[in-house]
């Protein structure tokens, strides 16, 4: 009798876990949709895929797409990549790198 009960539980467990996971994903999706609608109605800018995400200093805009760069963006050697910090010290941390050089400002077009 106990073996039958264990087999029954083990047979139902994957379906229950799958149902729970799908339900949780639907709730998260609905929360994102509601938050996007609220932002739209309030006149706030909405970026698809970024609702609920807090921006960091490491975020930069590259052309028309947004990218999250890791490392110190003020360093000349920063790769501005989501995978690699820089060519000199790819694993970081940037705060103790001996090769740190600040980015030189671009010369203005008027001069």
Buried (B, 14 or more C-beta within 10 A) or exposed (E): EEEEEEEEEEEEEEEEEEEEEEEEEEEEEEEBEEEBEEBEEEEEEEEEEEBEEEEEEBBEEEEEEEEEBBBBBEBEBBBBBEEBBBEBBEEBEBEEBEEBEEEEEEEEEEE
